[in-house]
């Protein structure tokens, strides 16, 4: 009898953790498993802002899939999905001479990408932070801005080059703005010095107060998923770091030299980082496109797409509405948030239901209860809510780092990150250009 072939599209948190849940069955020879991903590595996206601001090296937040699944029997296919044919149970991949994979069970975990909301110039002139190359480009852009500014004779152009804007006051935006403020401050102190008159031809041509960092947010406060006391703590920390906060403000246009706001203000900036939102990445289906909810694949209580017993979806690509919540209040039809924590929790149920489907057993539904969340706001400070307990400060920052550390698959990677984090406690951040 042929072994059931399971294909997982995407190796983010959802896809990688489904594969890990299925590993025992692969090793025992019960199933065949193939992971399809556009890169050959699993990317730990929650720490990308530290790569962008010199705290971590790029390879620290990426784990090669072939290393994670070495000697397990799991197959890795690097490529992009061109289309899915449900009728014939096939997947067409681009980049491999039109390779076609067949599947018995399919898991769609294709994640999300930046959402620019059709704002003119936003996609063209801003820097997203969704992948490893994004982080590398941001770091290089920050360094280039300083190198260009110290030779800029025009003070207006100099000020523009040294102005950095972060759009979006969610977790990624806050963490990026805080780390950016510390990165820039450290660069000025160690590498670019200060003089009384800031002559353009002096090698120490930057005053500590010159670089400006602005955070643009549509809401009335940052981190709106947290209680107000924690939001206020985060805002105070950002202001202490020198970040200028713009609330109830949206972006109307971005050009190569500035960003225009709904308040009528225009900020001339050399670097604009976009963390204002994401949208799901959903593969194209031949013939019949499954139902979507807010752009995400609609799934039932077992994570099946269109109740198809052979196709499952989870994470950012899936719109799962918690049935427990829905029964209690039918008006609460909002899908679970697009968070790594959610995808990891969903992966266990998806893996169980695939095995149950193969065995003809009863499937399991899913109920999500958040264990809490934490957000760092620069070195030595974080806020968090864990089981309704509100915490902030140095201990929370240590707890945040420790929690993330143990999300990595290998001890090799954990040790490397601890080493790099330890170095940052004693040495300045890395200003090596990556692109």
C-alpha positions as CSV (number, residue, x, y, z in Angstrom):
1,X,0.0,0.0,0.0
2,X,1.3,3.4,-0.9
3,X,2.1,5.8,1.9
4,X,-0.1,9.0,2.0
5,X,1.9,11.9,0.7
6,X,1.4,15.2,2.6
7,X,2.6,18.4,1.1
8,X,3.0,21.5,3.2
9,X,3.1,24.9,1.4
10,X,5.1,27.4,3.4
11,X,7.8,27.0,6.1
12,X,6.9,29.8,8.4
13,X,5.7,29.0,12.0
14,X,2.5,27.2,10.8
15,X,4.1,25.0,8.1
16,X,7.3,24.2,10.0
17,X,5.5,23.3,13.2
18,X,3.0,21.1,11.4
19,X,6.0,19.2,9.9
20,X,7.5,18.8,13.3
21,X,4.3,17.4,14.7
22,X,4.2,14.9,11.8
23,X,7.9,13.9,12.1
24,X,7.3,10.7,14.2
25,X,4.9,9.4,11.5
26,X,7.5,10.1,8.8
27,X,10.3,8.3,10.7
28,X,8.0,5.3,11.3
29,X,7.4,5.1,7.6
30,X,3.7,5.8,7.8
31,X,3.6,8.9,5.6
32,X,5.7,10.8,3.1
33,X,6.1,14.5,3.7
34,X,7.3,17.3,1.4
35,X,7.8,21.0,2.4
36,X,7.6,23.6,-0.3
37,X,9.0,27.0,0.5
38,X,10.3,30.0,-1.5
39,X,13.6,30.0,0.5
40,X,15.6,27.1,1.9
41,X,15.2,28.2,5.5
42,X,12.8,28.8,8.3
43,X,12.8,32.5,9.3
44,X,12.2,33.7,12.8
45,X,10.4,36.8,11.8
46,X,9.7,38.2,15.4
47,X,13.5,39.1,15.6
48,X,13.9,40.7,12.2
49,X,14.0,44.1,13.7
50,X,17.1,43.2,15.6
51,X,18.8,42.2,12.3
52,X,17.7,45.5,10.8
53,X,19.3,47.4,13.7
54,X,22.5,45.6,14.1
55,X,21.8,43.5,17.2
56,X,21.8,40.1,15.4
57,X,23.4,38.7,12.3
58,X,21.1,37.6,9.5
59,X,22.0,33.9,9.8
60,X,21.0,34.0,13.5
61,X,17.3,34.3,12.7
62,X,17.3,31.8,9.8
63,X,17.5,28.0,10.2
64,X,18.1,25.9,7.0
65,X,15.1,23.5,6.5
66,X,17.4,20.7,5.5
67,X,19.2,21.1,8.8
68,X,16.1,21.2,10.9
69,X,14.8,18.0,9.1
70,X,18.1,16.3,8.4
71,X,18.0,12.5,8.4
72,X,14.2,12.4,9.0
73,X,13.0,11.5,5.5
74,X,11.3,14.9,5.0
75,X,11.7,16.2,1.5
76,X,12.4,19.9,0.9
77,X,11.4,21.6,-2.4
78,X,12.5,25.2,-2.8
79,X,10.2,27.1,-5.1
80,X,7.0,29.1,-5.4
81,X,3.5,27.8,-5.9
82,X,2.0,28.7,-9.3
83,X,-1.3,26.9,-8.9
84,X,-3.2,24.2,-7.1
85,X,-5.5,21.7,-9.0
86,X,-7.9,20.3,-6.4
87,X,-9.5,17.9,-9.0
88,X,-6.3,16.2,-9.7
89,X,-4.6,16.8,-6.4
90,X,-1.6,18.4,-7.9
91,X,0.5,21.5,-7.2
92,X,2.4,23.3,-10.0
93,X,5.7,25.0,-8.9
94,X,7.5,27.7,-10.7
95,X,11.3,27.8,-11.0
96,X,11.7,24.1,-11.4
97,X,11.0,23.5,-15.1
98,X,7.3,23.6,-14.2
99,X,7.6,20.9,-11.6
100,X,4.3,19.3,-10.6
101,X,3.8,17.6,-7.2
102,X,1.0,15.3,-6.3
103,X,-0.5,15.1,-2.9
104,X,-2.9,13.1,-0.8
105,X,-3.2,15.8,1.8
106,X,-2.3,19.4,1.4
107,X,-1.5,22.0,4.1
108,X,-1.5,25.6,3.1
109,X,0.6,27.8,5.4
110,X,1.8,30.5,2.9
111,X,1.8,33.3,5.4
112,X,1.4,37.0,4.7
113,X,3.1,39.9,3.1
114,X,3.1,43.7,3.6
115,X,-0.1,45.6,3.0
116,X,0.2,49.1,1.6
117,X,-3.5,49.8,1.3
118,X,-3.1,51.3,-2.2
119,X,-1.4,54.4,-0.7
120,X,0.4,56.1,-3.6
121,X,4.2,55.5,-3.4
122,X,4.1,53.4,-0.3
123,X,5.2,50.2,-1.9
124,X,7.8,51.9,-4.1
125,X,9.5,54.2,-1.6
126,X,9.3,52.5,1.8
127,X,11.2,49.6,3.4
128,X,9.1,46.7,4.5
129,X,10.2,44.3,7.2
130,X,8.9,40.9,6.3
131,X,12.0,38.9,5.3
132,X,15.7,38.6,5.6
133,X,16.5,40.8,2.6
134,X,14.2,43.5,4.0
135,X,16.1,43.6,7.2
136,X,19.5,43.7,5.4
137,X,18.3,46.5,3.2
138,X,17.0,48.6,6.2
139,X,20.4,48.2,8.0
140,X,22.3,49.2,4.9
141,X,20.0,52.2,4.3
142,X,20.5,53.5,7.8
143,X,24.2,53.3,7.4
144,X,24.2,54.9,4.0
145,X,22.0,57.7,5.4
146,X,24.8,58.7,7.8
147,X,27.5,58.3,5.3
148,X,25.7,60.6,2.9
149,X,24.7,63.1,5.6
150,X,28.2,63.8,6.8
151,X,29.1,65.1,3.3
152,X,25.8,67.0,2.7
153,X,26.5,70.7,2.4
154,X,22.8,71.6,2.4
155,X,21.5,71.5,6.0
156,X,18.0,70.8,4.7
157,X,19.2,67.7,2.8
158,X,21.3,66.7,5.8
159,X,18.2,66.8,8.1
160,X,16.2,64.8,5.6
161,X,18.9,62.1,5.4
162,X,19.0,61.8,9.2
163,X,15.2,61.6,9.5
164,X,13.8,58.0,10.0
165,X,10.1,57.3,9.9
166,X,8.4,54.1,11.1
167,X,4.8,53.6,9.9
168,X,2.7,51.4,12.2
169,X,2.2,51.4,15.9
170,X,1.8,47.6,16.4
171,X,4.3,45.3,17.9
172,X,6.7,45.3,14.9
173,X,6.6,49.1,14.6
174,X,7.2,49.7,18.3
175,X,10.0,47.2,18.5
176,X,11.6,48.6,15.3
177,X,11.3,52.2,16.4
178,X,12.9,51.5,19.8
179,X,15.7,49.5,18.4
180,X,16.3,52.0,15.7
181,X,16.5,54.8,18.2
182,X,19.2,53.0,20.2
183,X,21.0,51.9,17.0
184,X,21.2,55.5,15.7
185,X,22.2,56.9,19.1
186,X,25.0,54.4,19.4
187,X,26.2,55.2,15.8
188,X,26.5,58.9,16.6
189,X,28.2,58.4,19.9
190,X,30.9,55.9,18.7
191,X,31.4,56.5,15.0
192,X,30.2,60.0,13.9
193,X,31.1,62.0,16.9
194,X,30.0,65.6,17.6
195,X,31.4,69.1,16.9
196,X,30.2,72.5,17.9
197,X,29.3,73.7,14.4
198,X,28.9,70.4,12.6
199,X,31.1,71.4,9.6
200,X,30.4,69.2,6.7
201,X,34.1,68.6,6.0
202,X,34.9,67.5,9.5
203,X,35.1,63.7,10.0
204,X,33.1,64.0,13.3
205,X,30.1,65.8,11.8
206,X,27.0,64.7,13.7
207,X,25.4,66.0,16.8
208,X,23.6,63.5,19.1
209,X,20.3,65.4,18.6
210,X,20.4,65.5,14.8
211,X,18.9,62.2,13.9
212,X,15.1,62.2,14.1
213,X,12.8,59.2,14.5
214,X,9.1,59.5,14.0
215,X,6.5,56.8,14.5
216,X,3.2,57.2,12.6
217,X,0.1,55.4,13.9
218,X,-3.6,55.6,12.9
219,X,-4.8,54.7,16.4
220,X,-4.9,56.8,19.5
221,X,-2.2,54.8,21.3
222,X,0.4,52.2,20.3
223,X,0.0,48.5,21.0
224,X,-3.8,48.7,21.2
225,X,-4.0,45.0,22.1
226,X,-2.5,45.7,25.5
227,X,-4.2,47.3,28.6
228,X,-3.8,51.1,28.8
229,X,-1.3,51.1,31.6
230,X,1.1,49.0,29.5
231,X,0.5,51.1,26.4
232,X,1.4,54.2,28.4
233,X,4.6,52.5,29.6
234,X,5.6,51.7,26.1
235,X,4.9,55.3,24.9
236,X,6.9,56.8,27.7
237,X,9.8,54.5,26.9
238,X,9.6,55.5,23.2
239,X,9.6,59.2,24.1
240,X,12.5,58.7,26.5
241,X,14.4,57.2,23.5
242,X,13.7,60.3,21.5
243,X,11.0,58.8,19.2
244,X,8.3,61.4,18.2
245,X,4.8,59.8,18.2
246,X,2.1,60.8,15.7
247,X,-1.3,59.5,16.8
248,X,-4.6,59.4,14.9
249,X,-2.5,60.0,11.7
250,X,-2.5,58.1,8.5
251,X,-0.3,58.2,5.5
252,X,-1.7,59.8,2.3
253,X,1.3,59.6,0.0
254,X,5.0,58.6,0.0
255,X,7.5,60.1,-2.4
256,X,11.2,59.5,-2.9
257,X,12.0,62.4,-0.5
258,X,9.1,62.6,2.0
259,X,5.9,61.2,3.5
260,X,2.6,63.1,3.5
261,X,0.2,62.7,6.4
262,X,-3.5,63.1,6.9
263,X,-2.9,66.0,9.3
264,X,-1.5,68.0,6.4
265,X,2.1,67.6,7.6
266,X,4.9,66.5,5.3
267,X,8.0,64.9,6.8
268,X,11.1,65.0,4.7
269,X,12.8,61.6,5.4
270,X,15.6,59.6,4.0
271,X,14.3,56.3,5.4
272,X,10.7,55.2,5.8
273,X,10.1,51.7,7.3
274,X,6.6,50.2,6.6
275,X,5.1,48.0,9.4
276,X,1.6,49.2,9.0
277,X,-0.1,45.9,8.3
278,X,-0.1,42.6,6.4
279,X,-2.3,40.8,4.0
280,X,-2.5,37.0,3.5
281,X,-0.7,35.2,0.7
282,X,-3.2,32.7,-0.9
283,X,-2.1,30.4,-3.7
284,X,-4.1,30.4,-7.0
285,X,-6.5,27.5,-7.5
286,X,-7.4,26.0,-10.8
287,X,-11.1,26.2,-11.7
288,X,-12.7,26.9,-8.4
289,X,-11.3,29.4,-5.9
290,X,-12.2,28.6,-2.3
291,X,-14.2,31.0,-0.2
292,X,-12.2,33.8,1.4
293,X,-12.8,35.8,4.5
294,X,-10.9,39.2,4.6
295,X,-8.6,37.7,2.0
296,X,-7.9,34.6,4.0
297,X,-9.0,31.1,3.2
298,X,-12.2,30.2,5.0
299,X,-11.7,27.0,7.1
300,X,-14.1,24.9,9.1
301,X,-13.6,23.8,12.7
302,X,-11.1,21.2,11.6
303,X,-9.1,23.7,9.5
304,X,-10.3,22.1,6.2
305,X,-10.7,24.4,3.2
306,X,-14.2,24.4,1.8
307,X,-14.7,21.2,3.9
308,X,-12.4,19.4,1.5
309,X,-11.1,16.4,3.5
310,X,-7.7,16.6,1.7
311,X,-6.9,20.3,2.1
312,X,-6.1,22.1,5.3
313,X,-4.9,25.7,6.0
314,X,-3.6,27.5,9.0
315,X,-1.8,30.6,10.2
316,X,-2.0,33.9,8.4
317,X,-3.4,32.3,5.2
318,X,-6.4,30.8,7.1
319,X,-9.4,32.6,8.5
320,X,-10.3,30.5,11.5
321,X,-13.2,31.7,13.7
322,X,-13.1,30.1,17.1
323,X,-16.2,28.0,17.4
324,X,-16.3,28.3,21.2
325,X,-16.4,32.0,21.0
326,X,-19.0,31.9,18.2
327,X,-21.3,29.7,20.1
328,X,-21.2,32.0,23.1
329,X,-21.7,35.1,20.9
330,X,-22.7,34.6,17.2
331,X,-21.8,38.2,16.4
332,X,-18.1,37.6,17.1
333,X,-17.1,36.3,13.6
334,X,-13.6,37.9,13.5
335,X,-10.9,35.3,12.6
336,X,-8.0,34.6,14.9
337,X,-5.2,37.2,14.7
338,X,-2.3,36.8,12.3
339,X,0.3,36.0,15.0
340,X,3.1,33.4,15.2
341,X,1.7,32.2,18.5
342,X,-1.6,31.4,16.9
343,X,0.0,29.5,14.0
344,X,2.0,27.4,16.4
345,X,-1.0,26.5,18.4
346,X,-3.0,25.7,15.3
347,X,-0.3,23.4,14.0
348,X,-0.9,20.7,16.6
349,X,-4.6,20.4,15.7
350,X,-3.9,20.4,11.9
351,X,-1.4,17.6,12.3
352,X,-3.7,15.6,14.5
353,X,-6.6,16.0,12.0
354,X,-4.4,14.9,9.0
355,X,-3.5,11.7,10.8
356,X,-7.1,11.2,11.9
357,X,-8.2,11.7,8.3
358,X,-5.7,9.0,7.1
359,X,-6.9,6.6,9.8
360,X,-10.6,7.4,9.3
361,X,-10.9,8.6,12.9
362,X,-12.9,11.5,14.3
363,X,-11.4,14.9,13.7
364,X,-10.6,17.4,16.5
365,X,-11.8,21.0,16.6
366,X,-9.8,23.8,18.0
367,X,-10.2,26.5,20.7
368,X,-7.7,29.2,21.1
369,X,-6.7,30.7,24.5
370,X,-3.9,33.2,24.4
371,X,-1.2,32.6,26.9
372,X,-0.3,36.2,26.7
373,X,2.1,38.4,24.7
374,X,5.1,40.5,25.1
375,X,6.7,43.3,23.2
376,X,10.2,44.7,23.7
377,X,10.8,48.4,23.6
378,X,14.5,48.7,23.3
379,X,17.3,47.2,25.4
380,X,16.3,46.2,28.9
381,X,12.7,47.1,28.6
382,X,9.6,45.2,27.6
383,X,5.9,45.1,28.4
384,X,3.7,42.0,28.6
385,X,0.4,40.5,29.6
386,X,0.6,36.8,30.7
387,X,-2.6,35.1,32.0
388,X,-4.0,38.6,32.8
389,X,-0.9,39.6,34.7
390,X,0.5,42.9,33.5
391,X,4.3,43.1,33.6
392,X,6.9,45.5,32.4
393,X,10.6,46.4,32.8
394,X,13.8,44.5,32.8
395,X,12.5,41.1,34.0
396,X,9.8,41.2,31.2
397,X,12.5,42.0,28.7
398,X,14.6,39.0,29.9
399,X,11.4,36.8,29.8
400,X,10.6,38.0,26.3
401,X,14.1,37.0,25.0
402,X,14.0,33.7,26.8
403,X,10.6,32.8,25.4
404,X,11.7,33.5,21.9
405,X,15.0,31.8,22.3
406,X,13.3,28.4,23.0
407,X,11.2,28.8,19.9
408,X,14.2,28.0,17.7
409,X,14.5,24.4,16.6
410,X,18.1,23.7,17.4
411,X,20.4,24.2,20.3
412,X,23.1,25.3,17.9
413,X,21.0,28.3,16.9
414,X,20.0,29.1,20.5
415,X,23.6,29.1,21.6
416,X,24.6,31.4,18.7
417,X,21.9,33.9,19.5
418,X,22.8,33.9,23.2
419,X,26.4,34.6,22.2
420,X,25.4,37.5,20.0
421,X,23.0,39.0,22.5
422,X,25.8,38.8,25.2
423,X,28.2,40.6,22.9
424,X,25.7,43.4,22.5
425,X,25.7,44.0,26.2
426,X,29.4,45.0,26.0
427,X,29.9,46.2,22.5
428,X,28.2,48.5,20.0
429,X,25.9,47.2,17.4
430,X,27.2,45.9,14.1
431,X,27.3,48.5,11.3
432,X,28.4,46.1,8.6
433,X,26.5,46.8,5.4
434,X,24.6,43.7,4.3
435,X,23.6,44.8,0.8
